Amino acid sequence: MKNFEMCPRFEKAVDLLSKRWVALIVFVLIPGPCRFGEIESCLSNLSGKVLSDRLKELENEGIIQRTVYPEIPVRIEYSLTPKGTALAPILKEIGNWSSDWVELEAKRTS
């Protein structure tokens, strides 16, 4: 491995997907479009500001799209683009791997 060189695209992808909450937000959107509050309610401990920041980042990367419906009140939905949908099999495999290999700590009862 003396001449090993990390692929810049792979490194960028891992940097993006390893950011806190990014993979979980994409995972929540796999079944279909969601509103901000729906995403927020699926991910406890995620603040609205961080969710907003991550959604903007994912939109800038072309992984999700934000659709504004001109209704009263305005309805905004987030959904995966084809680029985002391409991540679904990867995240589902991580889910399978976690079922087989990741153990949760037992809840303490005091």
Accessible surface in RSA format (square Angstrom, percent):
REM  Atomic radii and reference values for relative SASA: ProtOr
REM  Chains: A
REM  Algorithm: Lee & Richards
REM  Probe-radius: 1.40
REM  Slices: 20
REM RES _ NUM      All-atoms   Total-Side   Main-Chain    Non-polar    All polar
REM                ABS   REL    ABS   REL    ABS   REL    ABS   REL    ABS   REL
RES MET A   1   188.09  97.4 125.89  83.3  62.20 148.1  99.86  84.9  88.23 116.9
RES LYS A   2   206.10 100.5 166.25 102.0  39.85  94.9 118.25 106.4  87.85  93.6
RES ASN A   3   146.21 100.8 117.19 113.3  29.01  69.9  39.45  94.9 106.76 103.2
RES PHE A   4   121.73  60.9  89.78  55.6  31.95  83.1  97.47  59.1  24.26  69.4
RES GLU A   5   156.66  89.9 135.19 102.3  21.47  51.1  49.88  96.5 106.78  87.2
RES MET A   6    90.98  47.1  75.22  49.8  15.76  37.5  70.35  59.8  20.63  27.3
RES CYS A   7    65.47  49.5  57.38  64.0   8.08  19.0  32.07  81.3  33.40  36.0
RES PRO A   8   104.28  76.0  97.08  88.5   7.20  26.2  99.61  82.2   4.67  29.0
RES ARG A   9   203.45  85.4 195.89  99.9   7.55  18.0  71.01  97.0 132.44  80.3
RES PHE A  10   118.70  59.4 113.14  70.1   5.56  14.5 118.05  71.6   0.65   1.8
RES GLU A  11    88.02  50.5  85.64  64.8   2.38   5.7  21.79  42.1  66.24  54.1
RES LYS A  12   128.34  62.6 124.24  76.2   4.10   9.8  79.31  71.4  49.03  52.2
RES ALA A  13    44.93  41.3  38.72  59.8   6.21  14.1  44.65  62.9   0.27   0.7
RES VAL A  14    68.21  44.9  66.36  60.1   1.85   4.4  68.10  59.2   0.11   0.3
RES ASP A  15    87.97  61.6  81.17  80.8   6.79  16.1  26.46  62.3  61.51  61.3
RES LEU A  16    28.26  15.7  24.35  17.4   3.91   9.8  27.96  19.6   0.30   0.8
RES LEU A  17    46.60  26.0  39.03  27.9   7.58  19.0  39.21  27.5   7.39  19.9
RES SER A  18    81.01  68.5  47.36  63.2  33.66  77.5  42.40  90.3  38.61  54.1
RES LYS A  19    92.58  45.2  83.59  51.3   8.99  21.4  55.42  49.9  37.16  39.6
RES ARG A  20   165.17  69.3 150.95  76.9  14.22  33.9  61.99  84.7 103.18  62.5
RES TRP A  21    31.51  12.6  24.47  11.8   7.04  16.5  15.80   8.4  15.71  25.5
RES VAL A  22     0.03   0.0   0.00   0.0   0.03   0.1   0.00   0.0   0.03   0.1
RES ALA A  23    29.06  26.7  27.22  42.0   1.85   4.2  27.43  38.6   1.64   4.3
RES LEU A  24    89.69  49.9  89.15  63.8   0.54   1.4  89.33  62.7   0.36   1.0
RES ILE A  25     0.00   0.0   0.00   0.0   0.00   0.0   0.00   0.0   0.00   0.0
RES VAL A  26     0.00   0.0   0.00   0.0   0.00   0.0   0.00   0.0   0.00   0.0
RES PHE A  27    97.61  48.8  94.72  58.7   2.89   7.5  94.72  57.4   2.89   8.3
RES VAL A  28    25.19  16.6  14.81  13.4  10.39  25.0  20.96  18.2   4.23  11.5
RES LEU A  29     2.09   1.2   0.00   0.0   2.09   5.3   0.00   0.0   2.09   5.6
RES ILE A  30    38.22  21.7  17.41  13.0  20.81  50.2  17.63  12.7  20.59  55.9
RES PRO A  31   121.77  88.7  77.59  70.7  44.18 160.6  88.67  73.2  33.10 205.7
RES GLY A  32    22.71  28.0   0.00   N/A  22.71  28.0  21.14  58.0   1.57   3.5
RES PRO A  33    82.94  60.4  62.45  56.9  20.50  74.5  62.45  51.6  20.50 127.4
RES CYS A  34    20.33  15.4  19.80  22.1   0.53   1.2   0.53   1.3  19.80  21.3
RES ARG A  35   100.05  42.0 100.05  51.0   0.00   0.0  25.24  34.5  74.82  45.3
RES PHE A  36    64.27  32.2  63.08  39.1   1.18   3.1  63.08  38.2   1.18   3.4
RES GLY A  37    42.62  52.6   0.00   N/A  42.62  52.6  31.99  87.8  10.63  23.8
RES GLU A  38    88.50  50.8  84.21  63.7   4.29  10.2  39.65  76.7  48.85  39.9
RES ILE A  39     0.00   0.0   0.00   0.0   0.00   0.0   0.00   0.0   0.00   0.0
RES GLU A  40    62.12  35.7  57.23  43.3   4.89  11.6  16.59  32.1  45.53  37.2
RES SER A  41    92.73  78.4  55.46  74.0  37.27  85.9  51.17 109.0  41.56  58.2
RES CYS A  42    79.95  60.5  45.86  51.1  34.09  80.1  13.67  34.6  66.28  71.5
RES LEU A  43    15.87   8.8  12.96   9.3   2.91   7.3  15.35  10.8   0.52   1.4
RES SER A  44    85.54  72.3  70.12  93.6  15.42  35.5  49.19 104.8  36.35  50.9
RES ASN A  45   142.60  98.3  97.31  94.0  45.28 109.0  30.08  72.4 112.51 108.7
RES LEU A  46    11.20   6.2   0.11   0.1  11.08  27.9   1.19   0.8  10.01  26.9
RES SER A  47    58.43  49.4  45.83  61.2  12.61  29.0  52.61 112.0   5.83   8.2
RES GLY A  48    25.47  31.4   0.00   N/A  25.47  31.4  16.32  44.8   9.14  20.5
RES LYS A  49   148.15  72.3 135.59  83.2  12.56  29.9 115.39 103.9  32.76  34.9
RES VAL A  50    48.07  31.6  47.90  43.4   0.17   0.4  48.07  41.8   0.00   0.0
RES LEU A  51     0.00   0.0   0.00   0.0   0.00   0.0   0.00   0.0   0.00   0.0
RES SER A  52    34.40  29.1  32.34  43.2   2.06   4.7  16.11  34.3  18.29  25.6
RES ASP A  53    46.65  32.7  44.07  43.9   2.59   6.1  12.24  28.8  34.41  34.3
RES ARG A  54    43.14  18.1  43.14  22.0   0.00   0.0   0.00   0.0  43.14  26.1
RES LEU A  55     4.07   2.3   3.57   2.6   0.50   1.3   3.89   2.7   0.18   0.5
RES LYS A  56   125.51  61.2 124.18  76.2   1.33   3.2  78.80  70.9  46.71  49.8
RES GLU A  57    44.29  25.4  41.86  31.7   2.44   5.8  31.69  61.3  12.60  10.3
RES LEU A  58     0.00   0.0   0.00   0.0   0.00   0.0   0.00   0.0   0.00   0.0
RES GLU A  59    69.66  40.0  59.04  44.7  10.62  25.3  17.35  33.6  52.31  42.7
RES ASN A  60   131.32  90.6  93.46  90.3  37.86  91.2  28.87  69.5 102.45  99.0
RES GLU A  61    53.12  30.5  46.79  35.4   6.33  15.1   7.49  14.5  45.63  37.3
RES GLY A  62    29.62  36.5   0.00   N/A  29.62  36.5  26.97  74.0   2.65   5.9
RES ILE A  63     5.24   3.0   5.24   3.9   0.00   0.0   5.24   3.8   0.00   0.0
RES ILE A  64     2.85   1.6   0.02   0.0   2.84   6.8   0.02   0.0   2.84   7.7
RES GLN A  65    89.58  50.1  88.26  64.5   1.32   3.1  19.49  41.5  70.09  53.2
RES ARG A  66   105.61  44.3  81.81  41.7  23.80  56.7  13.16  18.0  92.45  56.0
RES THR A  67    44.03  31.3  40.66  41.2   3.37   8.0  34.66  46.6   9.37  14.2
RES VAL A  68    72.76  47.9  51.80  46.9  20.96  50.5  51.80  45.0  20.96  56.8
RES TYR A  69    70.61  33.0  70.59  40.2   0.02   0.0  42.57  32.0  28.04  34.6
RES PRO A  70   129.66  94.5  98.66  89.9  31.00 112.7 103.98  85.9  25.68 159.6
RES GLU A  71    77.84  44.7  68.80  52.0   9.05  21.5  38.05  73.6  39.79  32.5
RES ILE A  72   178.41 101.5 147.17 109.6  31.24  75.3 147.59 106.3  30.83  83.7
RES PRO A  73   112.58  82.1 103.88  94.7   8.70  31.6 109.64  90.5   2.95  18.3
RES VAL A  74    82.84  54.5  66.38  60.1  16.47  39.7  66.38  57.7  16.47  44.7
RES ARG A  75    62.28  26.1  62.28  31.7   0.00   0.0  18.52  25.3  43.75  26.5
RES ILE A  76    48.20  27.4  44.70  33.3   3.50   8.4  44.70  32.2   3.50   9.5
RES GLU A  77    32.83  18.9  32.31  24.4   0.53   1.3   2.21   4.3  30.62  25.0
RES TYR A  78    19.65   9.2  19.65  11.2   0.00   0.0   2.22   1.7  17.44  21.5
RES SER A  79    18.23  15.4  18.19  24.3   0.03   0.1  12.05  25.7   6.18   8.7
RES LEU A  80    27.59  15.4   7.56   5.4  20.03  50.3   7.56   5.3  20.03  53.9
RES THR A  81    21.75  15.5  19.63  19.9   2.12   5.0  21.75  29.2   0.00   0.0
RES PRO A  82   120.72  88.0 108.57  99.0  12.15  44.2 114.46  94.5   6.25  38.9
RES LYS A  83   115.90  56.5 102.83  63.1  13.07  31.1  80.77  72.7  35.13  37.4
RES GLY A  84     0.00   0.0   0.00   N/A   0.00   0.0   0.00   0.0   0.00   0.0
RES THR A  85    73.84  52.5  71.92  72.9   1.92   4.6  59.69  80.2  14.15  21.4
RES ALA A  86    66.62  61.3  47.04  72.6  19.58  44.5  57.85  81.5   8.77  23.2
RES LEU A  87    22.87  12.7  22.87  16.4   0.00   0.0  22.87  16.1   0.00   0.0
RES ALA A  88    10.99  10.1  10.99  17.0   0.00   0.0  10.99  15.5   0.00   0.0
RES PRO A  89    82.95  60.5  76.99  70.2   5.97  21.7  82.25  67.9   0.70   4.4
RES ILE A  90    92.88  52.9  88.56  66.0   4.32  10.4  92.50  66.6   0.38   1.0
RES LEU A  91    12.38   6.9   9.79   7.0   2.58   6.5   9.79   6.9   2.58   7.0
RES LYS A  92   111.50  54.4 107.14  65.7   4.36  10.4  62.35  56.1  49.15  52.4
RES GLU A  93   109.64  62.9 107.66  81.5   1.97   4.7  48.11  93.0  61.53  50.2
RES ILE A  94    95.89  54.6  94.33  70.3   1.56   3.8  95.76  69.0   0.13   0.3
RES GLY A  95    28.90  35.6   0.00   N/A  28.90  35.6  26.78  73.5   2.12   4.7
RES ASN A  96    81.65  56.3  78.04  75.4   3.61   8.7  21.33  51.3  60.32  58.3
RES TRP A  97   144.07  57.8 139.04  67.3   5.04  11.8 123.12  65.6  20.95  34.0
RES SER A  98    39.58  33.4  36.45  48.6   3.13   7.2  20.89  44.5  18.70  26.2
RES SER A  99    97.12  82.1  57.55  76.8  39.57  91.2  37.62  80.1  59.50  83.4
RES ASP A 100   111.11  77.8  77.36  77.0  33.75  79.8  17.12  40.3  93.99  93.7
RES TRP A 101   181.73  72.9 155.06  75.1  26.67  62.6 141.81  75.6  39.91  64.8
RES VAL A 102    73.61  48.4  53.77  48.7  19.84  47.8  56.57  49.1  17.04  46.2
RES GLU A 103   164.02  94.2 135.79 102.7  28.22  67.2  52.56 101.7 111.45  91.0
RES LEU A 104   163.30  90.9 136.45  97.6  26.86  67.5 138.03  96.9  25.27  68.0
RES GLU A 105   160.43  92.1 134.67 101.9  25.76  61.3  62.05 120.0  98.39  80.3
RES ALA A 106    93.35  85.8  65.24 100.7  28.12  64.0  75.35 106.1  18.01  47.7
RES LYS A 107   193.16  94.2 165.18 101.3  27.98  66.6 114.74 103.3  78.42  83.5
RES ARG A 108   222.72  93.5 189.28  96.5  33.44  79.6  72.68  99.3 150.04  90.9
RES THR A 109   136.24  96.9 102.89 104.3  33.35  79.5  75.85 101.9  60.39  91.3
RES SER A 110   161.34 136.3  78.31 104.5  83.03 191.3  81.38 173.3  79.95 112.0
END  Absolute sums over single chains surface
CHAIN  1 A     8612.3       7127.5       1484.8       5091.8       3520.5
END  Absolute sums over all chains
TOTAL          8612.3       7127.5       1484.8       5091.8       3520.5
